């Protein structure tokens, strides 16, 4: 390969429930980034996986009448099975219950912290949010409840191992401020810098007594304690690429982009950098933070019965329709909303009437000619428009502004529709002139398909299959309907 190595990760999904539309958003966003870099010629490693330890898993498994192992196996399979329906291209799937792949790296990380003098034991009394699998403070609560989960935290008093995160406050702050650790969007950068603030970061609990939580990785050298779930989980980005097992991780680390949700910013932009610095490892280059998806303006909830199954949605409308909605309708970095009505509206307007209709008009005209003679060159105005749109799409993808990238691509459809209406090739009596106009249109469609490859890979491939650029004459097939209108 001519390109360089590019390592991208999603957060690993907590395996306490089947995947929902919010999980799909993160996976699709990361997929676009990964595909874009493969198209540039980079050697890409795209990692995703499941976080399978902790008290929340134990309680959810008990409620479901399963052992923790049975429970996480079921949910991990459900998460992995989403790859085909959404046409995801991840290369590796890591599970934190994998004793051969993950545990050695998590344990080595702990040992590095111990060797650096960053692990110590103390008695602690605090508020523990099972939903977050984390200790919280009163200032984190709203009316005494967790603002994310709506539950009251439990008061926990126990002896734990702590990680000396405070030691790395200033260094983490400087690396974020100078962009060595880039956080996108800027609002999230400001948020984490505000958290660090003038007083710095506090040391964090890094274990739970095994008598209270045995479902996890035992602390190296002290089996009476279980590694804190976040300490265990964060190590996955290294364990998956060989850390703790071999030296191959050095070929991929540091990660180029880590894609996460806004609710786990503190863990990834404060605790994780502190762990890496303690272990003598470089920080990831970029953390990209997305928002939440609500459903009809409300938070997704099993109780409300409004959890959207992305596999079911893709089964009904197709993978690319779901991908398009998530990338075009939902802001890459802010909260967004899903509703069946908005989905159908966006599908019909942009995919059926927009992309599908444009491609059908152009390729039907091309197929009507039988063939287009070789040696033709598109008009300069067409070349200029295509190049301008292509550069805009590439720029917006590099900025991780997927919605704006797709908006730019759709501007070529508007331009093309205008060109068809203005030139009216069906009224051009001179065959060669009509052929040249239709050739210009086919060039637009072909370039549009190429631009859409990271976003709508199946559709892009299908469009390209209707256009035969082999040596000699250009042959165009009459296309199938790409996106049938729905009610």
C-alpha positions as CSV (number, residue, x, y, z in Angstrom):
1,X,0.0,0.0,0.0
2,X,1.1,3.5,-0.7
3,X,-0.7,5.1,2.3
4,X,0.1,4.9,6.0
5,X,-1.5,2.9,8.8
6,X,-4.7,4.3,10.2
7,X,-6.1,2.9,13.5
8,X,-9.7,3.9,14.4
9,X,-11.8,2.6,17.3
10,X,-15.3,3.0,18.5
11,X,-16.1,2.8,22.2
12,X,-16.8,-0.8,23.2
13,X,-20.5,-1.1,23.8
14,X,-21.8,-2.2,27.2
15,X,-23.2,-5.6,26.7
16,X,-26.2,-5.2,29.1
17,X,-28.8,-4.8,26.3
18,X,-29.3,-5.4,22.5
19,X,-28.0,-2.7,20.2
20,X,-30.2,0.3,19.5
21,X,-30.0,3.2,17.0
22,X,-27.5,5.1,19.1
23,X,-25.1,2.3,18.8
24,X,-25.6,2.2,15.1
25,X,-24.8,6.0,14.8
26,X,-21.3,5.5,16.3
27,X,-20.6,2.5,14.2
28,X,-21.7,4.1,11.0
29,X,-19.7,7.3,11.7
30,X,-16.6,5.3,12.3
31,X,-17.3,3.2,9.3
32,X,-17.3,6.3,7.0
33,X,-14.0,7.4,8.4
34,X,-12.5,3.9,8.0
35,X,-13.8,3.6,4.4
36,X,-12.5,7.1,3.5
37,X,-9.0,6.2,4.6
38,X,-9.1,2.9,2.7
39,X,-10.0,4.8,-0.5
40,X,-7.0,7.0,0.1
41,X,-4.8,3.9,0.1
42,X,-4.2,3.7,3.9
43,X,-3.9,0.4,5.7
44,X,-6.8,0.7,8.1
45,X,-7.6,-1.2,11.3
46,X,-11.1,-0.5,12.5
47,X,-11.9,-1.9,16.0
48,X,-15.1,-2.2,17.8
49,X,-16.3,-4.6,20.6
50,X,-18.1,-5.1,23.8
51,X,-17.5,-4.1,27.5
52,X,-18.7,-7.1,29.4
53,X,-17.8,-6.8,33.1
54,X,-19.3,-4.8,36.0
55,X,-22.2,-4.7,38.4
56,X,-24.7,-3.6,35.8
57,X,-24.0,-6.8,33.8
58,X,-24.5,-8.9,36.9
59,X,-27.8,-7.4,37.8
60,X,-29.1,-7.4,34.2
61,X,-28.1,-11.0,33.8
62,X,-29.9,-11.9,37.1
63,X,-33.1,-10.1,36.0
64,X,-32.9,-12.1,32.7
65,X,-32.5,-15.4,34.5
66,X,-29.0,-15.9,33.0
67,X,-25.5,-16.3,34.3
68,X,-23.3,-13.2,33.4
69,X,-21.4,-15.3,30.9
70,X,-24.6,-16.5,29.1
71,X,-25.9,-13.0,29.2
72,X,-22.9,-11.3,27.6
73,X,-22.5,-14.0,25.0
74,X,-26.1,-13.4,23.8
75,X,-25.7,-9.6,23.6
76,X,-22.2,-9.8,22.1
77,X,-23.6,-12.0,19.3
78,X,-26.5,-9.5,18.8
79,X,-24.0,-6.6,18.5
80,X,-21.7,-8.5,16.1
81,X,-24.7,-9.5,14.0
82,X,-25.4,-5.8,13.2
83,X,-22.3,-5.8,10.9
84,X,-24.2,-7.2,7.9
85,X,-27.5,-5.3,8.1
86,X,-25.6,-1.9,8.3
87,X,-22.8,-3.0,5.9
88,X,-20.2,-2.1,8.5
89,X,-16.5,-2.8,7.7
90,X,-14.9,-3.2,11.1
91,X,-11.8,-5.4,11.0
92,X,-11.8,-6.6,14.6
93,X,-14.2,-7.2,17.5
94,X,-12.8,-7.3,21.0
95,X,-14.6,-8.7,24.1
96,X,-13.4,-7.8,27.6
97,X,-14.3,-11.4,28.7
98,X,-11.7,-12.8,26.3
99,X,-9.1,-14.1,28.7
100,X,-6.5,-14.8,26.0
101,X,-6.7,-11.6,24.0
102,X,-7.9,-8.9,26.4
103,X,-6.9,-9.9,30.0
104,X,-3.1,-9.9,29.4
105,X,-3.2,-6.3,28.2
106,X,-5.4,-5.1,31.0
107,X,-3.2,-6.8,33.6
108,X,0.0,-5.4,32.1
109,X,-1.5,-1.9,32.2
110,X,-2.2,-2.3,35.9
111,X,1.3,-3.6,36.5
112,X,2.7,-0.5,34.7
113,X,0.6,1.8,36.9
114,X,1.9,-0.1,40.0
115,X,5.5,0.2,38.9
116,X,5.0,3.9,38.3
117,X,3.8,4.3,41.9
118,X,0.3,5.3,40.7
119,X,-1.7,2.6,42.5
120,X,-2.5,2.8,46.2
121,X,-5.1,1.4,48.5
122,X,-7.4,3.3,50.8
123,X,-10.9,3.1,52.4
124,X,-13.5,5.1,50.6
125,X,-17.1,6.1,51.1
126,X,-18.9,7.6,48.1
127,X,-21.9,7.5,45.8
128,X,-21.8,4.8,43.2
129,X,-24.0,5.0,40.0
130,X,-24.5,1.5,38.7
131,X,-25.6,2.9,35.4
132,X,-22.3,4.6,34.8
133,X,-20.3,1.9,36.7
134,X,-18.6,4.9,38.4
135,X,-18.5,6.9,41.6
136,X,-20.2,10.3,41.3
137,X,-20.4,13.4,43.5
138,X,-23.4,15.5,44.7
139,X,-22.6,18.1,42.0
140,X,-23.1,15.4,39.3
141,X,-26.7,14.7,40.5
142,X,-30.0,16.5,39.7
143,X,-32.5,16.3,42.6
144,X,-30.4,13.5,44.1
145,X,-30.5,11.4,40.9
146,X,-28.1,10.7,38.1
147,X,-29.1,13.0,35.2
148,X,-28.4,10.3,32.6
149,X,-30.1,7.3,34.3
150,X,-32.7,9.0,36.5
151,X,-31.7,6.7,39.4
152,X,-30.4,7.5,42.9
153,X,-26.8,6.4,43.4
154,X,-25.9,3.9,46.0
155,X,-23.8,4.8,49.1
156,X,-20.8,2.5,49.0
157,X,-18.1,2.2,51.7
158,X,-15.2,-0.1,51.0
159,X,-11.5,-0.5,50.6
160,X,-10.4,0.0,47.0
161,X,-7.2,0.5,45.0
162,X,-7.0,4.0,43.6
163,X,-5.2,5.4,40.5
164,X,-3.2,8.5,41.0
165,X,-4.8,10.5,38.2
166,X,-4.1,13.8,39.9
167,X,-0.4,13.3,39.1
168,X,-1.2,13.8,35.4
169,X,-3.7,16.6,35.5
170,X,-1.4,19.3,34.2
171,X,0.2,17.2,31.5
172,X,-3.2,16.1,30.2
173,X,-4.4,19.7,30.2
174,X,-1.4,20.9,28.2
175,X,-1.7,18.1,25.6
176,X,-5.4,19.0,25.1
177,X,-4.8,22.7,24.9
178,X,-1.9,22.4,22.4
179,X,-3.8,19.9,20.3
180,X,-1.5,17.0,20.8
181,X,-4.7,15.3,22.0
182,X,-7.3,16.8,19.7
183,X,-10.9,16.7,20.9
184,X,-13.7,17.2,18.4
185,X,-15.9,19.2,18.6
186,X,-14.4,22.3,20.3
187,X,-17.3,22.4,22.8
188,X,-16.2,19.0,24.2
189,X,-12.6,20.2,24.4
190,X,-13.8,23.1,26.5
191,X,-15.9,20.8,28.6
192,X,-13.0,18.5,29.6
193,X,-10.7,21.5,30.2
194,X,-13.4,22.9,32.5
195,X,-13.5,19.6,34.3
196,X,-9.8,19.7,34.9
197,X,-10.1,23.3,35.9
198,X,-7.8,25.1,38.3
199,X,-7.8,22.3,40.9
200,X,-6.9,19.4,38.6
201,X,-8.3,15.9,38.4
202,X,-9.0,13.8,41.5
203,X,-7.6,10.3,42.0
204,X,-10.1,7.6,40.9
205,X,-11.2,4.3,42.3
206,X,-9.7,1.5,40.3
207,X,-11.1,-1.7,42.0
208,X,-14.0,-3.2,43.8
209,X,-13.9,-5.9,46.5
210,X,-14.3,-9.3,44.8
211,X,-16.8,-10.3,47.5
212,X,-19.1,-7.6,46.1
213,X,-18.1,-8.0,42.4
214,X,-16.4,-11.1,41.2
215,X,-17.5,-10.7,37.5
216,X,-14.4,-9.0,36.2
217,X,-10.6,-9.3,36.0
218,X,-8.8,-10.0,39.3
219,X,-6.3,-7.3,40.4
220,X,-2.8,-8.7,39.7
221,X,-1.3,-9.9,43.0
222,X,-4.6,-9.4,44.9
223,X,-7.4,-11.7,44.0
224,X,-9.5,-10.1,46.8
225,X,-10.1,-7.1,44.5
226,X,-11.6,-6.9,41.0
227,X,-10.4,-4.4,38.5
228,X,-12.7,-1.4,38.2
229,X,-14.7,-1.9,35.0
230,X,-13.5,1.3,33.3
231,X,-9.8,0.5,34.0
232,X,-10.4,-2.9,32.5
233,X,-12.5,-1.6,29.5
234,X,-10.3,1.2,28.4
235,X,-7.3,-1.1,28.0
236,X,-9.2,-2.8,25.1
237,X,-7.8,-0.3,22.5
238,X,-4.4,-1.7,23.3
239,X,-5.1,-5.3,24.2
240,X,-6.8,-5.9,20.8
241,X,-3.7,-5.0,18.9
242,X,-1.4,-7.1,21.0
243,X,-0.5,-5.2,24.2
244,X,0.3,-7.7,26.9
245,X,0.8,-10.5,24.3
246,X,3.4,-9.2,21.8
247,X,5.0,-6.0,20.4
248,X,2.7,-5.7,17.4
249,X,0.7,-3.0,19.1
250,X,3.5,-0.6,18.4
251,X,2.7,-0.8,14.7
252,X,-0.7,0.7,15.3
253,X,-0.7,2.7,18.5
254,X,-1.4,5.6,19.0
255,X,-4.9,5.4,17.5
256,X,-5.6,8.1,14.9
257,X,-9.3,8.5,15.9
258,X,-11.3,7.2,18.8
259,X,-15.1,7.7,18.3
260,X,-17.1,7.9,21.5
261,X,-20.4,9.2,22.9
262,X,-20.6,12.4,25.0
263,X,-21.5,10.6,28.1
264,X,-18.1,8.9,28.3
265,X,-15.9,11.9,27.6
266,X,-14.4,12.1,31.1
267,X,-13.3,8.5,30.9
268,X,-11.7,8.9,27.5
269,X,-10.3,12.4,27.7
270,X,-9.1,12.4,31.4
271,X,-8.8,8.9,32.9
272,X,-7.6,7.1,29.7
273,X,-4.8,9.7,29.0
274,X,-3.8,9.4,32.6
275,X,-3.5,5.7,32.3
276,X,-1.5,6.0,29.1
277,X,0.9,8.5,30.6
278,X,1.4,6.3,33.7
279,X,2.2,3.3,31.4
280,X,4.6,5.4,29.3
281,X,2.5,5.2,26.2
282,X,1.6,8.0,23.7
283,X,-1.9,9.4,23.7
284,X,-4.4,8.9,20.9
285,X,-4.3,11.6,18.2
286,X,-8.0,12.5,18.1
287,X,-11.1,11.9,20.1
288,X,-14.3,12.4,18.2
289,X,-17.4,12.9,20.4
290,X,-21.0,12.5,19.1
291,X,-24.3,13.2,20.8
292,X,-27.3,11.2,21.7
293,X,-30.3,10.1,19.6
294,X,-33.8,10.7,21.0
295,X,-36.9,9.1,19.5
296,X,-39.8,11.5,18.8
297,X,-38.1,14.0,21.1
298,X,-37.8,11.5,24.0
299,X,-34.9,9.6,25.5
300,X,-34.9,5.9,24.4
301,X,-36.2,3.6,27.1
302,X,-37.4,0.0,27.3
303,X,-40.2,1.3,29.7
304,X,-41.5,3.7,27.1
305,X,-41.1,1.1,24.4
306,X,-39.4,3.5,22.0
307,X,-36.1,1.7,21.4
308,X,-35.4,1.6,17.7
309,X,-33.8,-1.6,16.4
310,X,-31.4,-0.6,13.6
311,X,-31.3,-4.1,12.1
312,X,-35.1,-4.2,11.8
313,X,-35.0,-0.7,10.2
314,X,-32.3,-1.8,7.7
315,X,-34.2,-4.9,6.9
316,X,-37.2,-2.8,5.9
317,X,-35.5,0.1,4.0
318,X,-32.0,-1.2,3.3
319,X,-28.6,-0.5,4.9
320,X,-27.9,2.6,2.9
321,X,-31.2,4.2,3.8
322,X,-30.4,3.9,7.5
323,X,-26.8,5.0,7.0
324,X,-28.0,8.0,5.1
325,X,-30.5,9.1,7.8
326,X,-27.9,8.8,10.6
327,X,-25.3,10.7,8.6
328,X,-27.4,13.4,7.0
329,X,-30.2,14.0,9.5
330,X,-28.3,13.6,12.7
331,X,-25.6,16.2,13.5
332,X,-22.2,14.5,13.9
333,X,-21.5,16.2,17.2
334,X,-24.8,17.3,18.7
335,X,-28.0,15.4,19.8
336,X,-30.4,14.4,17.1
337,X,-33.8,12.9,16.8
338,X,-35.3,9.9,15.1
339,X,-38.9,9.5,14.1
340,X,-40.5,7.1,11.6
341,X,-42.2,10.1,9.9
342,X,-38.9,12.0,9.5
343,X,-37.1,8.9,8.3
344,X,-39.7,8.3,5.5
345,X,-39.7,12.0,4.6
346,X,-35.9,12.1,4.2
347,X,-35.9,8.7,2.4
348,X,-38.5,9.8,-0.2
349,X,-37.1,13.4,-0.7
350,X,-33.4,12.7,-0.8
351,X,-33.0,9.0,-1.8
352,X,-36.1,8.1,-3.9
353,X,-36.8,11.5,-5.5
354,X,-33.3,12.9,-5.3
355,X,-30.5,10.4,-5.9
356,X,-32.6,7.6,-7.3
357,X,-34.5,9.8,-9.7
358,X,-31.4,11.6,-11.0
359,X,-29.5,8.3,-11.6
360,X,-32.5,6.8,-13.3
361,X,-33.0,9.8,-15.6
362,X,-29.3,9.9,-16.6
363,X,-28.6,6.2,-17.1
364,X,-31.9,5.6,-18.9
365,X,-30.8,8.3,-21.4
366,X,-27.4,6.6,-21.6
367,X,-28.8,3.2,-22.1
368,X,-31.1,4.6,-24.8
369,X,-28.0,5.4,-26.9
370,X,-26.9,1.8,-26.8
371,X,-23.3,3.0,-26.5
372,X,-21.3,6.2,-26.3
373,X,-18.3,6.6,-28.5
374,X,-14.9,6.6,-26.9
375,X,-12.6,9.6,-26.8
376,X,-15.1,12.1,-25.5
377,X,-14.2,14.5,-22.8
378,X,-16.7,16.2,-20.5
379,X,-17.3,20.0,-20.9
380,X,-15.0,22.2,-18.7
381,X,-18.1,23.5,-16.8
382,X,-18.9,19.9,-15.8
383,X,-15.3,19.1,-14.8
384,X,-15.2,22.3,-12.7
385,X,-18.4,21.6,-10.9
386,X,-17.5,17.9,-10.2
387,X,-14.1,18.9,-8.9
388,X,-15.5,21.6,-6.7
389,X,-18.0,19.3,-5.1
390,X,-15.5,16.5,-4.7
391,X,-13.1,18.8,-2.9
392,X,-15.9,20.0,-0.6
393,X,-16.9,16.4,0.2
394,X,-13.4,15.4,1.0
395,X,-12.8,18.5,3.2
396,X,-16.0,17.9,5.1
397,X,-15.2,14.3,5.7
398,X,-11.7,15.2,7.0
399,X,-13.5,17.6,9.4
400,X,-15.8,14.8,10.4
401,X,-18.8,16.8,9.2
402,X,-20.6,14.0,7.6
403,X,-24.0,15.8,7.2
404,X,-22.3,18.7,5.4
405,X,-20.3,16.3,3.2
406,X,-23.6,14.6,2.0
407,X,-25.2,18.0,1.5
408,X,-22.3,18.9,-0.8
409,X,-22.7,15.7,-2.7
410,X,-26.4,16.3,-3.2
411,X,-25.6,19.7,-4.6
412,X,-24.2,17.8,-7.6
413,X,-27.6,16.2,-8.1
414,X,-29.3,19.6,-8.1
415,X,-26.7,20.8,-10.6
416,X,-27.2,17.7,-12.8
417,X,-31.0,18.0,-12.7
418,X,-30.7,21.6,-13.8
419,X,-28.3,20.6,-16.6
420,X,-30.8,17.9,-17.8
421,X,-33.7,20.4,-17.9
422,X,-31.7,23.1,-19.6
423,X,-30.1,20.9,-22.2
424,X,-33.2,18.7,-22.8
425,X,-31.2,16.0,-24.6
426,X,-34.3,14.3,-25.9
427,X,-35.0,17.4,-28.0
428,X,-31.5,17.5,-29.5
429,X,-31.7,16.3,-33.1
430,X,-28.0,16.2,-33.8
431,X,-26.9,12.7,-32.6
432,X,-23.3,13.6,-31.7
433,X,-24.4,16.7,-29.7
434,X,-27.0,14.6,-27.8
435,X,-24.4,12.0,-27.2
436,X,-22.0,14.6,-25.7
437,X,-24.7,16.0,-23.4
438,X,-25.6,12.5,-22.1
439,X,-21.9,11.7,-21.7
440,X,-21.5,14.8,-19.5
441,X,-24.4,13.5,-17.4
442,X,-23.0,10.0,-17.1
443,X,-19.7,11.5,-15.9
444,X,-21.6,13.4,-13.2
445,X,-23.3,10.2,-12.0
446,X,-20.1,8.2,-12.1
447,X,-18.3,10.8,-10.0
448,X,-21.3,11.1,-7.6
449,X,-21.2,7.3,-7.0
450,X,-17.5,7.5,-6.2
451,X,-18.1,10.3,-3.7
452,X,-20.8,8.3,-2.0
453,X,-18.7,5.1,-1.5
454,X,-17.8,5.8,2.2
455,X,-21.4,6.7,3.0
456,X,-23.6,4.5,0.9
457,X,-21.3,1.7,-0.2
458,X,-24.0,-0.6,-1.6
459,X,-25.7,2.1,-3.6
460,X,-22.3,3.4,-4.9
461,X,-21.3,-0.1,-6.1
462,X,-24.7,-0.7,-7.7
463,X,-24.5,2.6,-9.7
464,X,-21.0,1.9,-10.8
465,X,-22.2,-1.5,-12.1
466,X,-24.5,0.2,-14.6
467,X,-21.6,2.1,-16.2
468,X,-19.0,0.2,-18.2
469,X,-15.8,2.2,-18.8
470,X,-13.9,-0.5,-20.5
471,X,-11.6,0.3,-23.5
472,X,-13.5,1.5,-26.5
473,X,-17.1,2.7,-26.4
474,X,-18.9,3.5,-23.1
475,X,-21.8,1.3,-22.4
476,X,-24.6,2.2,-20.0
477,X,-27.2,-0.2,-18.6
478,X,-30.7,0.9,-17.8
479,X,-30.7,0.9,-14.0
480,X,-32.9,-0.8,-11.5
481,X,-34.9,1.3,-9.1
482,X,-32.4,2.3,-6.3
483,X,-34.9,3.5,-3.7
484,X,-38.6,2.7,-4.3
485,X,-40.8,5.4,-2.8
486,X,-42.5,4.4,0.5
487,X,-45.6,5.7,2.2
